[in-house]
Amino acid sequence: MSDGPSSFPYSEFSAPVSRKKRRNKNENPKVPLIKLVQNSRDDLQQDEWSTRCQRIILDTLDKTAWKTTSRVICLGLGSPSNSSISRAQLGFLLDVCNVLKIAYTKVTVYDPVFTEEDRALFNGFEFQTPPSSESLDVTIDDPTIFFMPHCDMELYENVLRKNWTRERLTNLVLVSNQLEAYVENNPARKLEDKAPALLRIGDER
């Protein structure tokens, strides 16, 4: 984001700029964010990794009793306007929704780092964009995919605790890092205190 206009007017004499120089100044205009996201999608669609991951998600859903997926909640995406990794993750999310035939209007995205440019992009997709974490409810009662590809331990724990009943857990599919890695890389005492739900799921995998 820009810093906005100066708080006071300022003018300075400068020599006239030729038309040629003005044209050169605009030779490399900023690439629209939607184009950058599409470029990331194009790259992913040529990579076997994307196809393999989509197949894992499809196979997982086949094992559920779901007749349809009610919605997708995406957390920890990062800022697409500032990160190529975030754009790649967004591209993968869009492709997954298309494969599963999930309307974009059923997708909720939240990350406190989103910029106004990011929000404008999401509005163009017709994603749901809660203005704050307080207005985001991650407690579910219907089949929901949580798209959380690179989140910290505490965020995974929060989602699991909010849905820690048999009925809600059967309505939850988590697209995430390998949870057992958090169990292996943290002391048991810390996990028992900070992430007991994550610890239990990691031990059962």
C-alpha positions as CSV (number, residue, x, y, z in Angstrom):
1,M,0.0,0.0,0.0
2,S,1.2,3.5,-0.6
3,D,1.8,6.0,2.1
4,G,-0.8,8.4,0.8
5,P,-0.4,12.0,-0.2
6,S,1.9,14.4,1.5
7,S,0.5,16.3,4.4
8,F,1.4,19.6,2.7
9,P,1.7,20.7,-0.9
10,Y,5.2,20.8,-2.3
11,S,6.4,22.0,-5.7
12,E,9.8,22.1,-7.3
13,F,11.0,23.4,-10.6
14,S,12.1,20.7,-13.0
15,A,13.1,20.7,-16.6
16,P,10.4,19.5,-19.1
17,V,10.4,15.8,-19.7
18,S,10.3,14.7,-23.3
19,R,7.4,12.5,-24.6
20,K,9.9,9.8,-25.2
21,K,11.0,9.7,-21.6
22,R,7.4,9.8,-20.4
23,R,6.7,6.7,-22.5
24,N,9.8,4.9,-21.2
25,K,8.7,5.6,-17.6
26,N,5.5,3.6,-18.3
27,E,7.1,0.7,-20.2
28,N,6.8,-1.6,-17.3
29,P,3.4,-1.0,-15.8
30,K,2.4,-3.0,-12.7
31,V,1.0,-6.4,-13.5
32,P,-2.6,-6.7,-12.2
33,L,-2.9,-9.0,-9.2
34,I,-5.5,-11.2,-10.9
35,K,-3.0,-11.8,-13.7
36,L,-0.3,-12.8,-11.2
37,V,-2.7,-15.3,-9.5
38,Q,-3.6,-16.7,-12.9
39,N,0.1,-17.2,-13.8
40,S,0.5,-19.1,-10.5
41,R,-2.5,-21.3,-11.4
42,D,-1.1,-22.0,-14.9
43,D,2.3,-23.0,-13.4
44,L,0.6,-25.3,-10.8
45,Q,-1.6,-27.0,-13.5
46,Q,1.5,-28.1,-15.3
47,D,3.0,-29.6,-12.1
48,E,2.2,-33.2,-11.1
49,W,2.2,-32.1,-7.4
50,S,-1.1,-30.3,-7.9
51,T,-2.8,-33.3,-9.5
52,R,-1.5,-35.6,-6.8
53,C,-2.8,-33.3,-4.0
54,Q,-6.2,-33.0,-5.6
55,R,-6.4,-36.8,-5.8
56,I,-5.6,-37.1,-2.1
57,I,-8.4,-34.6,-1.3
58,L,-10.9,-36.5,-3.6
59,D,-9.9,-39.8,-2.0
60,T,-10.4,-38.4,1.5
61,L,-13.8,-37.1,0.6
62,D,-14.8,-40.4,-0.9
63,K,-14.2,-42.0,2.6
64,T,-16.7,-39.6,4.2
65,A,-20.5,-39.9,4.2
66,W,-20.8,-36.4,2.8
67,K,-23.3,-35.9,0.0
68,T,-22.0,-32.4,-0.6
69,T,-19.5,-29.9,0.8
70,S,-21.2,-27.0,2.4
71,R,-18.3,-24.6,2.4
72,V,-14.6,-24.0,2.5
73,I,-12.8,-22.0,5.3
74,C,-9.4,-20.8,4.3
75,L,-7.1,-19.5,7.1
76,G,-3.5,-18.4,7.1
77,L,-3.3,-17.8,3.3
78,G,-1.0,-14.8,3.6
79,S,-1.2,-11.8,1.3
80,P,-1.4,-12.6,-2.4
81,S,-0.4,-9.0,-3.3
82,N,2.8,-9.4,-1.4
83,S,3.7,-13.1,-1.7
84,S,4.2,-15.5,-4.6
85,I,3.7,-18.4,-2.1
86,S,0.3,-17.0,-1.2
87,R,-0.6,-16.6,-4.8
88,A,0.3,-20.2,-5.4
89,Q,-1.8,-21.4,-2.5
90,L,-4.7,-19.3,-3.7
91,G,-4.3,-20.8,-7.2
92,F,-4.5,-24.3,-5.7
93,L,-7.5,-23.4,-3.6
94,L,-9.3,-22.1,-6.7
95,D,-8.5,-25.3,-8.6
96,V,-9.6,-27.5,-5.8
97,C,-13.0,-25.6,-5.6
98,N,-13.4,-26.1,-9.4
99,V,-12.6,-29.9,-9.2
100,L,-15.0,-30.3,-6.3
101,K,-17.6,-28.0,-7.9
102,I,-17.8,-25.8,-4.9
103,A,-19.1,-22.3,-5.7
104,Y,-16.7,-19.5,-4.8
105,T,-19.5,-17.8,-2.8
106,K,-19.1,-20.7,-0.3
107,V,-15.5,-19.9,0.4
108,T,-14.5,-17.9,3.4
109,V,-11.0,-16.5,3.6
110,Y,-9.4,-14.7,6.6
111,D,-5.9,-13.6,7.4
112,P,-5.0,-10.4,9.4
113,V,-2.3,-9.6,6.9
114,F,-4.8,-9.1,4.0
115,T,-4.4,-5.8,2.2
116,E,-7.1,-3.7,0.5
117,E,-5.8,-5.0,-2.8
118,D,-6.2,-8.6,-1.5
119,R,-9.7,-7.9,-0.4
120,A,-10.6,-6.4,-3.7
121,L,-9.3,-9.6,-5.4
122,F,-11.4,-11.8,-3.1
123,N,-14.5,-9.7,-3.6
124,G,-14.0,-10.2,-7.4
125,F,-14.1,-14.0,-6.7
126,E,-17.2,-13.4,-4.5
127,F,-15.4,-15.0,-1.5
128,Q,-16.7,-14.2,2.0
129,T,-14.2,-12.0,3.8
130,P,-14.8,-11.4,7.5
131,P,-13.5,-8.0,8.6
132,S,-11.9,-9.4,11.8
133,S,-11.2,-12.6,13.7
134,E,-14.0,-11.8,16.1
135,S,-16.5,-12.0,13.2
136,L,-15.2,-15.3,12.0
137,D,-16.9,-18.4,13.4
138,V,-15.0,-21.6,12.8
139,T,-17.5,-23.8,14.6
140,I,-19.2,-26.0,12.0
141,D,-22.3,-28.1,11.8
142,D,-22.2,-29.1,8.1
143,P,-19.5,-30.7,5.9
144,T,-16.6,-28.2,5.7
145,I,-13.1,-28.2,4.2
146,F,-10.6,-26.2,6.2
147,F,-7.9,-25.1,3.8
148,M,-4.9,-24.3,6.1
149,P,-1.8,-25.2,4.1
150,H,0.8,-23.5,6.3
151,C,-0.5,-22.5,9.7
152,D,1.0,-22.4,13.1
153,M,0.2,-25.0,15.8
154,E,-2.0,-22.7,17.7
155,L,-4.3,-22.0,14.8
156,Y,-4.8,-25.7,14.1
157,E,-5.5,-26.3,17.7
158,N,-8.1,-23.5,17.8
159,V,-10.0,-25.0,14.9
160,L,-9.9,-28.5,16.4
161,R,-11.0,-27.4,19.9
162,K,-13.9,-25.4,18.4
163,N,-15.1,-28.6,16.8
164,W,-14.1,-31.2,19.4
165,T,-17.2,-33.4,19.2
166,R,-17.7,-36.6,17.2
167,E,-20.4,-35.0,15.1
168,R,-18.4,-31.9,14.2
169,L,-15.2,-33.8,13.5
170,T,-16.9,-36.1,11.1
171,N,-18.0,-32.9,9.2
172,L,-14.4,-31.6,9.0
173,V,-11.7,-32.2,6.4
174,L,-8.4,-30.4,7.0
175,V,-6.1,-29.5,4.2
176,S,-2.9,-28.8,6.1
177,N,0.7,-29.5,7.0
178,Q,1.5,-33.0,8.4
179,L,0.1,-32.7,11.9
180,E,2.4,-35.4,13.2
181,A,5.4,-33.1,12.4
182,Y,4.1,-30.7,15.2
183,V,3.9,-33.6,17.6
184,E,7.4,-34.8,16.7
185,N,9.0,-31.4,16.9
186,N,7.6,-30.1,20.2
187,P,8.0,-31.4,23.7
188,A,5.1,-33.5,25.1
189,R,4.7,-31.1,28.0
190,K,4.2,-28.2,25.7
191,L,1.7,-30.1,23.5
192,E,-0.3,-31.2,26.6
193,D,-0.5,-27.6,27.7
194,K,-0.9,-25.7,24.4
195,A,-2.2,-28.2,21.9
196,P,-3.9,-31.3,23.5
197,A,-6.3,-31.9,20.6
198,L,-3.4,-31.7,18.1
199,L,-1.4,-34.1,20.2
200,R,-4.2,-36.6,20.3
201,I,-4.8,-36.5,16.6
202,G,-1.1,-36.7,15.8
203,D,-0.7,-39.7,18.1
204,E,-3.6,-41.5,16.3
205,R,-2.2,-41.0,12.8
